[in-house]
Amino acid sequence: MTPFTYSRAADAAEAIRLCSRPRAKYLGGGTNLVDLLRETVERPAALVDVTGLSSSIEERPDGGLLIGAAAKNTAVAECRAVRTRFPLLSRAIVAGASAQIRNMATVGGNILQRTRCTYFYDNEGSRCNKRAPGQGCDAIDGLNRGHAILGTSPACVATHPSDMCVALAALGAVVHVRSARGERTLPLTDLHRLPEDHPEIESMLDPGELITAVELPALPFAARSTYRKVRDRASYAFAMVSVAAALAVEGGNVKDVRLALGGVAPKPWRAWRAEAALRGRPATAENFRAAAERELAGAKPLRDNGFKIELAVRTIAAVLRELTGEGA
Ligand SMILES: Cc1cc2nc3c(=O)[nH]c(=O)nc-3n(C[C@H](O)[C@H](O)[C@H](O)COP(=O)(O)OP(=O)(O)OC[C@H]3O[C@@H](n4cnc5c(N)ncnc54)[C@H](O)[C@@H]3O)c2cc1C
């Protein structure tokens, strides 16, 4: 492991000041970053521990929530307001990793965790444009069963691994960030970048910019919502396809719907096309499938992962049927 200094920030201002040093990085629970240090994929000169920053979950009068970036994944999943107002978020979090990892992992770190592409981790033997820009991508012609089918580029086909972020994308979460220049907010759906020619640049954050909180705007119909994760093992495995969904049906028609996909794209994938196809239309199994097909129409399968297209279509349709009370 490359040597680094460690310091613990007492507040956001100190964290930002300490992280302005050359090659410094924030450290949340370390459940992703420490593995990357061990593999020498990440080589920061300094780590700034931000677990002492706000971890509160503040209930807003309108029904929204403000979740501190240092809140542990377990605390968010177990929070009563999250479970009742945004059950898809609790379900997405507990579908991820293991209880021990969720006890350590923070909201900020979960959002900025890095891909699980095995070629990205294989520092010694594989080419990866994300790890070494310009080197090439061994996943494109390699073992790519778990890789992305939407939003990819000739430079990178890695998926974003987070379950929590898929729920946050569906909920229209807003990320609060801070730097030496001040504070700003951005929708979670705009935070992660598609790879295009620069897969090494994964987010719209500037170097040293700190995530301080995540805001969930009030969304009353999200009380009827869920998260379904399809994977190779029942636990402790990343998604092949996952779906976060909330549905409001009135008079047999879709009044409103939120849909996002995981395991299929380099970022949490908000299914805007499917949502638009559903609003105002009869809430029928045929329309659910047609909307899902519309979302997947632009998919670009690789050698091993073409099955994800039909799997995503079926999972979207099944989850929507479940939310109408029909079961799947
Ligand atoms: C064996 C294993 C299985 C897993 N399975 C799943 C799974 O099925 N689903 C899933 O979703 N996840 C899974 N994970 C990933 C896990 O959820 C992440 O490791 C975790 O959420 C990262 O949180 P952390 O606080 O430990 O982040 P860290 O490892 O501390 O940091 C991750 C990144 O975020 C940056 N960062 C941290 N906090 C901030 C902040 N406040 N502002 C700006 N940058 C910040 C760090 O600099 C680093 O780049 C798994 C992990 C392991 C080890």
The ligand as a Tripos MOL2 file, in Angstrom:
@<TRIPOS>MOLECULE
LIG
   53    58     1     0     0
SMALL
NO_CHARGES

@<TRIPOS>ATOM
      1 C1        -17.8190   -7.1880   -0.3440 C.3       1 LIG1
      2 C2        -18.6400   -5.9540   -0.6900 C.ar      1 LIG1
      3 C3        -19.9060   -6.1170   -1.2270 C.ar      1 LIG1
      4 C4        -20.6630   -4.9880   -1.5380 C.ar      1 LIG1
      5 N1        -21.9150   -5.1410   -2.0980 N.ar      1 LIG1
      6 C5        -22.6440   -4.0300   -2.4110 C.ar      1 LIG1
      7 C6        -23.9250   -4.1340   -2.9990 C.ar      1 LIG1
      8 O1        -24.4330   -5.2500   -3.2400 O.2       1 LIG1
      9 N2        -24.5930   -2.9970   -3.2820 N.ar      1 LIG1
     10 C7        -24.0650   -1.7660   -3.0150 C.ar      1 LIG1
     11 O2        -24.7380   -0.7640   -3.2680 O.2       1 LIG1
     12 N3        -22.8450   -1.6470   -2.4910 N.ar      1 LIG1
     13 C8        -22.1260   -2.7360   -2.1820 C.ar      1 LIG1
     14 N4        -20.8790   -2.6060   -1.6550 N.ar      1 LIG1
     15 C9        -20.2840   -1.2810   -1.6260 C.3       1 LIG1
     16 C10       -20.5660   -0.5210   -0.3740 C.3       1 LIG1
     17 O3        -21.9210   -0.1340   -0.3770 O.3       1 LIG1
     18 C11       -19.6510    0.6840   -0.4500 C.3       1 LIG1
     19 O4        -18.3430    0.2290   -0.2240 O.3       1 LIG1
     20 C12       -19.9900    1.7370    0.5620 C.3       1 LIG1
     21 O5        -21.2910    2.2150    0.3960 O.3       1 LIG1
     22 C13       -19.0250    2.9030    0.4650 C.3       1 LIG1
     23 O6        -19.2480    3.7520    1.5670 O.3       1 LIG1
     24 P1        -18.0210    4.2260    2.4710 P.3       1 LIG1
     25 O7        -18.5480    5.2720    3.4020 O.co2     1 LIG1
     26 O8        -17.3280    3.0780    3.1120 O.co2     1 LIG1
     27 O9        -17.1140    4.8890    1.3570 O.3       1 LIG1
     28 P2        -15.5320    5.0250    1.2740 P.3       1 LIG1
     29 O10       -14.9310    3.7270    0.8860 O.co2     1 LIG1
     30 O11       -15.0170    5.6730    2.5020 O.co2     1 LIG1
     31 O12       -15.4190    6.0840    0.0830 O.3       1 LIG1
     32 C14       -15.8490    5.7990   -1.2330 C.3       1 LIG1
     33 C15       -15.5470    7.0340   -2.1080 C.3       1 LIG1
     34 O13       -16.3490    8.1350   -1.7020 O.3       1 LIG1
     35 C16       -15.5420    9.2880   -1.3930 C.3       1 LIG1
     36 N5        -16.2440    9.9700   -0.2930 N.ar      1 LIG1
     37 C17       -16.6400    9.4370    0.8830 C.ar      1 LIG1
     38 N6        -17.3650   10.3270    1.5770 N.ar      1 LIG1
     39 C18       -17.4220   11.4680    0.8250 C.ar      1 LIG1
     40 C19       -18.0500   12.7430    0.9880 C.ar      1 LIG1
     41 N7        -18.7880   13.0450    2.0740 N.pl3     1 LIG1
     42 N8        -17.8870   13.6700    0.0230 N.ar      1 LIG1
     43 C20       -17.1740   13.3830   -1.0880 C.ar      1 LIG1
     44 N9        -16.5480   12.1880   -1.3010 N.ar      1 LIG1
     45 C21       -16.6850   11.2400   -0.3610 C.ar      1 LIG1
     46 C22       -14.1850    8.6940   -1.0050 C.3       1 LIG1
     47 O14       -13.1330    9.6290   -1.2210 O.3       1 LIG1
     48 C23       -14.1020    7.5070   -1.9620 C.3       1 LIG1
     49 O15       -13.6740    7.9400   -3.2280 O.3       1 LIG1
     50 C24       -20.1190   -3.6980   -1.3000 C.ar      1 LIG1
     51 C25       -18.8580   -3.5500   -0.7370 C.ar      1 LIG1
     52 C26       -18.1080   -4.6680   -0.4280 C.ar      1 LIG1
     53 C27       -16.7460   -4.4830    0.1770 C.3       1 LIG1
@<TRIPOS>BOND
     1     1     2 1
     2     2     3 ar
     3     2    52 ar
     4     3     4 ar
     5     4     5 ar
     6     4    50 ar
     7     5     6 ar
     8     6     7 ar
     9     6    13 1
    10     7     8 2
    11     7     9 ar
    12     9    10 ar
    13    10    11 2
    14    10    12 ar
    15    12    13 ar
    16    13    14 ar
    17    14    15 1
    18    14    50 ar
    19    15    16 1
    20    16    17 1
    21    16    18 1
    22    18    19 1
    23    18    20 1
    24    20    21 1
    25    20    22 1
    26    22    23 1
    27    23    24 1
    28    24    25 2
    29    24    26 1
    30    24    27 1
    31    27    28 1
    32    28    29 2
    33    28    30 1
    34    28    31 1
    35    31    32 1
    36    32    33 1
    37    33    34 1
    38    33    48 1
    39    34    35 1
    40    35    36 1
    41    35    46 1
    42    36    37 ar
    43    36    45 ar
    44    37    38 ar
    45    38    39 ar
    46    39    40 ar
    47    39    45 ar
    48    40    41 1
    49    40    42 ar
    50    42    43 ar
    51    43    44 ar
    52    44    45 ar
    53    46    47 1
    54    46    48 1
    55    48    49 1
    56    50    51 ar
    57    51    52 ar
    58    52    53 1
@<TRIPOS>SUBSTRUCTURE
     1 LIG1         1 GROUP 0 **** ****
